[in-house]
């Protein structure tokens, strides 16, 4: 027995050493750091103090792993919203400091959510907080609010460090504390007497931009769709291929499981799989982007704003009444409210089973307000030749959009499950795709125009791409790059980072920064980046 105990203890010790190697290599605080557009110089006393905070964050390996998994899950969205608002993406570490990225975190002062807003402040930055919705618990909306708050305060200081401290002290408190000594300054010297909140932030920045964070193993990634209510998480769950409980877990902002109709709301859910080529978290030294997460979200409706389908004709003022409108030249009706299938079927004079078969509905699916439903059989092909898949769309929503039978849509494209859909895919709506021919992808520049609403109809066959960019949307197309013998001029698109460009062209991040005189890793959409050929 004593021998067995010795073996057991030896194995436990070995496991601890292996685990410690992965998660216990505590990153060290340097004497000089870059934050936003600032150079931060840290004296030795302050450096030791910040290092103690970093050590504390790494002390419990299992707790650190749990937090790192949340970081990998949420930070790509946080970074996207900060970049879109023109706020340095380094502020993403502030969300970790504030809430550990726990949606319903509540502080002792009754600050709530990912960015820890009190109700008054939340309303100042246009977040909805009432008995139905608390957008402080929505990672997209709250990150937009935090960006607005930080940008407004930075306008007073012209110094992002002061803006960060004002997040804790308020604008008046920060002005009283700093005065004007840092206004416009690009170098900040940190000593032991410097404000504790900024030193705590630097500790989080050092801890969570470290490569060890990459070791967190997520089983999926966050997918975002925008939903215009009125509807419920329960009704959305089967469309998104998840459970109602799953949607409630990742959408705690919906306090009663409802999605209001005043505007579109971001719905998040875990999509299974992994981004094999791109790590989910971005650091200030190697900034990565999740392709799926960064896709522009589409409203969850049967009629995307850039697409004229379904074509609605007839007495559209009475579209919720039977025998008034046609959708794609088929008799149809617009549901006036959420209800059961049998109710709408009875209203249009059909047996429930026939209504369900015509609209390819599951037996227990509810009729959704605002959705168009057919009252005569859909066709085996659509008027349009092809459709470009947008984020949040399903095979069912596409079949309803064009009045094509769901079985026909699946058969023409040799695709059976919604999980096989990818944003940017070009689906056939008329002809069958040849066996063993992969579904092509629209080039990145064309896809952006379609999602942004510049493309008014689906691409025709003549537009179907045949190039290498078709098979890999991340490959730069000639429409986004200008080439000559010695260099490439690349135009930055949404979701691209210096790290992504370095992988794309086989050069280092430091080289790109040097060639373009960049002082930090922040780049913006539309920016021209020079790449010299290696």
N, C-alpha and C positions, 0 to 999 in steps of 0.2 A: 504493500500500500504506500509506504514511504517513497519507493521508487517511482510509482505512478504519479504521486504528488509532485515529485521533483521534475518529472517530464512535463507535467501540466504547467507548472510554474515557468519552466524554461520556454515552452511554446508561447505562453502569455507574454513573457518578456520579449521574445522575438517579434511577436505581432505588434507589441507596443513600439518597438524600435522601428519597424517598417512603417507603421502609421505615423510615428513621429518624424520620420524622414520626409514623408509627403506633406504633412500639415504643420510640422514643428519647425521648419526652417524659417525662422522669424526674419522678415525683411528689416534691414537697418536704415535708420533715418539718416539721410545725407546732410551735409552742412549747407547745401544749397539746393533749392528745388524750383521748379517752374509751376506756377499756378495761374491759369488763365493767361493774361498777357504780362504777368508780373514775375520778377525774379525774387525769390524768397531766400534771404540769407539768415541762417540759424546759428546762434552762438552755442558753445558747448553745453552750458547749463540748460538752455531751452531744448537742445537736441536730446539730452538725457531724459528730460521730462517727457518729451513727445515719444521717445523710445519706450518708456515705461508704459505708456498707453497702448502702443503697438503690441508690446509683450502681453499685456492684459487681454487684448483682443484674440491673441493666439493661444492663450493659456489652456482653454478647454477645447480640445481638438474636435470632439463631436459637435459641440455648440457652434464652433467656427464653420464646420462643414454644412450644417443646416442653414446658417446665415449665408454662406457662399452660394448655396443652391438658389436661395431667393435672389441674391445679387445677380447671378447668371440669368435668372428668369426675367427680372423686371428692368435691369439697367439699360438694355438696348432701347426700350421704349422711353425711359427717362432721358437718355442721351438724344434720342430723336427729337423729342419735344423741346429740349433746351436748344439744340442746334437750329430748329425751325424758328425759334423766337430770337435768335441772335445772342444767346447767353452761352458763355464758355461751358463746354461739356464737362469740365472738371467739377462743376457743381453737382454732378450726379452723386458724388460721395456724400454730399450733405443729406440726401434722402436716407442713406444708410445710418448716418449719425443721428438723425432725428427720430426714426421709427424702426430701425432694423428691417425696413421694407415690410412691415406688418400692416395690413390694410386697415384694421380696426383698432390700432394702437391708440390709447388714451393716456395723456400725461396727467400729472397731479393738478395742473392748471386748466384741465379740460380742453387741451389742444388734441385734435383728432386726426387720424389718417396717416398716409404715407409721408406727408410733408408737415404734419403737426400744425394745422391751422386752427385757431379759435374761430368761432362762428362769424364774428364781426369781420375779421380779416379775410375769411373765406369769401364772404359776400362782396368785399371790396375788390377782390380779384375775379369776380364773376363766376364763382362756384355756387351751385344750387345746394342749399341745406334746408330741408324741411322734413315733414313726417313721411314723405315718399322716397326722397332721394337725398343722399349725402355724398356729394362729389369729392369730398376730402378723402373718401375711401376708394376713389377711382384713380388708378395710376396715371391714366392719360390726362384726365381733366385736372387733377391736382398738380401734375407736373407743369401743365400749361399755366396754372395759377401761380405756382412758385416762380416760373420764368418771368411772368409779368411783374411780380413783386420785386424780384432781384433787379430786373432791368430798370424799373422805376427808381429804385434806390441808388443804383449805380449812376443814374443821370445826375444825382445830387453830389456825388463824390468824384466821379470819373476815376474810380479805383475799386476793383472788384473785391479786394480784401475788406474794405469798409462796408461794401454792400453785403458781404457775407455776414459780418458781425452784426449788421443792422437787422438781419433775419432773426437774431436772438434778442437784441436790445430794442428794436424798433428804430425808425428813422430819427426821431428826436433824441433818443438815448445815444445812438451812434454819433450823431452830430455833436452832442455834449461831450462825449468821451474822446473823439478824435479831433474835433475842431476841423481845421482845414489843412493840417500838416501833411496828409497823404493825398490830397486832391491832385490828380494828374500824375502822381509819382509812379514809376515803373519798377522801383526797387524797394522792398520792404525788409527791414532788419528785425528779426524776432529774437527777443531775449527772455529771461525768466519772468519779467514783469509784463510781458505782452498779454493781450486779452486771451483768457483761457479757452474761449469758444473757438477761436481760430487755430490755436494749438491742437485742440481736440480734433478739429477738422483735418489738419495735416496728418494726424495719426491715422485717421480713417483712410485718407488718401494713400498713404504708404502701405497700409495693411491690405487694402482691397484692390490695388492695382498690381499687386504682386503676382507672379506666375503661379503660386500655390493655389490661388483662387480658381484657376482653370481646372483643378483636379475635382471640383464638385461635379457629380454625375447626375445631371437632370435626365429624366426619361422622356422629356418632350420640351416644347417651347411654346411661348405664349403667342396665340393667334388673335388678331383683333378684327372685329367687324363692327360697322356702325349701323345701329338699328333705329329706325323711326317707328315709334309706337303709334297707337296703343297696342301693346302685346305683353306677354309675360315670359319669364325665363323658362317656365314649364313648356310653353308653346314652342320656344326657340330650340330647346334641348334636342329633340329628334332631328331637326334640320341641321344642327351642327354636329350631330353624331356623338353627343355626350349626355350625361344624366342631368336632371334638374338640380340635384345636390351639387354636382360639379360646377354648374353655372353659378349657383348661390355662393359657393366657396370663393370663386374668383371675381365675383361681382357684388361684394358686400355693400356697395354704394346703393344698390336697389334694396331698400329696407324691407319691402313687402313682396319682393319678387316680381314687381311690375316695371315695365319700360314705358314712360310717359310719351305723349305725342307732341310735346311743345317743340322738340328739336331732336336730331339724331344723338344717340348715346353710344359710347364705346362699350362693346361687350367683349370680354376676354375669356378665353378657354385654352386649355392645354391641348396642343395638337401633338400626337405621338410621333416619335422619330427624333432624329438629331440632325443638326447642321454639321455634317461631317467635315466640311472643308473650312468652316468659319467658326471659331469659338464664339460663344454668346456674349461674353463680357468684353468691354473695351477698356483699355488703360490709357493713361496720358502719354505713354511712350510707344505703345503699339495699339492703335485704336481699331477694333474690329467692328463689323456690322452684321447683323442677322438679316439675310435676304428676305426671309418671310416676314419677320417683324417689321422691317422697314418698308414693305410694300404699302403704297397709299391705300388706306382703308376705303372700302366701298360700302354704301348704304345697303342694308339687308332688305331689298325690295325686289319685286319681279321686273322692275323697269328702271335700270340704271340711267342717270340723267344724260349720259352721252349716247344712249342707244334709243332709237325711236320705237323699239319693240317693248311690249306688245303694241301693235297699231290699233288704237281705239277709235271706232267710228260710230255714228248714230247719235242718239240723244244723250250726250255725255252729262247733261245736267241731271238726268234721272238714271245714272249708271247703276244705282243700287236697286233699281226696280227690274223685274223680269221683262224680257223681250224689248229692251231699249237700246242696247249697244251690241257691237261685235268687237271681238279681239282677234286680230289677224284674220278677219273675214269669217270668224266663227262666232255663233251666238254665245254670249257670255254675260256675266253679271259681276258687279263689284260688291264685295261683302261690306255691309254697313257696320258690322260689329263682330266681335269674337263670339262664336256660337258653335253649336254642334253641327255635324254634317247633315243630320236628318232634318234640322230646321231649315237650312238653306235649300236643301233638295226639295223639301215640301213646298217651299216658296216658289221655286221655278218649275214645279210640276214633274219632278223626276223621282224615281225610287232611289232610296239612299245608296243601294249597292251600285246602281248605274252611275249616279253622280260621282261616287268614289272612284269607279273604274275610269270614267272619262278624265278625271283630274289626277289620276295616279296617286291617290291618297291612301295612307295606311288606315286601318280600321278605327283606331282611336285618335287619329289626328283631328285637331279642332280647326274650324274655319277661322282665318285671321282677318281682322278688319283691314280694309284697304287693298286686299289681295283680289286679283281678278280670277274668276273661276269659269270654266267652260260649261256650257249646257248642251253641247253637241260634241261628238267625238273629235279628238285632235287628229292631225294628219301624220302620215309616215315621213314627211319631209317638210322643211320650212321654206318660206319665201327667200330668206337670206341664205347665202351659201355657207358661211362660217360664223363662228362666234369666238371672241377672245375672252377667256375666263378671267374674272376679276376677283379680288379677295372677298371671301364671304359667300360667294355663289355656290350653289349645289346643283347636282344634275337635275333635281326636280324644279328648282327655280328657273333654270335655263329652259327646261322643257315647257314650262308655263309661259315663259317670256315669248317664245316663238310659236306656241301652239303645236308643238311636235310631241308625239307620244314618247314617254320616258323610255320605253323599251327600244324604240327606234333610235333615239339619241345614243343610248348605250351601245347598241349593236353597230351603228355607223362608226363609232370611235373605238370599239373594242375596249370599253372601260365600264366597270361594274359598280365601283364604290366611290363615294364622295371623297374618301381619303386619298384616292388616286388623282384627284383634280389638283392642278397647280396653277396659280395665277400666271397668266401669260400664255397658257395653252391655246392653240387654235383648234376648236372642235368643228368637225364637219356637220352640217345640218341638212345636206342633200345626198351626197354620195357616200358610199361605204369606204372606209379607209382600207387600203390593201393590207393583207395579212403580213405581220412582222414589220410593218412600217411604223416607226415611233411617231407619236403625236408631236408635231412641231411646236416651237415656241416663237412668239412674235419677238422681233428685236427689241432691245430695251428702250430705245428712243421712241419707237412706234407705240409700245405699250404705255409709256408715260403719257403720250398725247391722248390715247384712248381713255385712260383712267381720268385724266384731267378734264375731259370733255371736249377736246379739240377735234376728235374724230366723231363724225356724226353717224357713221354706219359701220357694221362689222367689216373686216377686211375681205376683199374678194379673193378668188383663187389666184389671180395674178399678183396679189400682194403677199401670198404665202411665202415666207422666206425659205431659201434653199441653201443659205450659207452656214458656215460654222457657228455663227452667232445664234442661229435657230436652235441648235442643240444645247447651247450654253448661254443663257441670257446675260451672264456676267462678262462674257467676252465683249470687248469694246467694238462697237460697230463703226463703220466709216462715217456715219452721220454724227458721231459724237467725238471723233478724233480727226486731227489734221496731221498728215504724215509727210515727212521728206526723208532724205537719205540718212540724216543724222539724229533726228528728233521726232517726237510725237507731241502734239498739243492736245491734251485731253480735257474735255469739258465735264466738270463734276455734275453728277446727277444725285437724286435723293438716295440716301443710304450709303453712299461711297465715303470712304475714309482714306487717310494716307496709307494705313496698313493694307487695305484692300487694293489700292493702286500699286503698292510695292509688290504684292503677290501677282497682280495682273500682268505687270511688265517685267518682273524678275529683277527688281532693283531694291535698294534699301530705303527705309523711311527717311533716314538722315540725308541720303543723296537727293531725294525729292525736295526736302526742306531747303537744302543748300542750293539746288538749281532754281528754286522759286523764291528765295529770300524769305522763307517762312520762319517766324519767330516761335510758333507753337504748332500743335497738331490740328488746329481747327481749320477746316476748309468749308466753303459754302457752295450751295447749289448754283451752277452757272459759272463758277470760277474756272479760268483757264489754267491748267497745270502743264508745265513743260516737263517731258520725260526724255532724257538723253539716252540713246541706245547704248547698252553695255558692249 
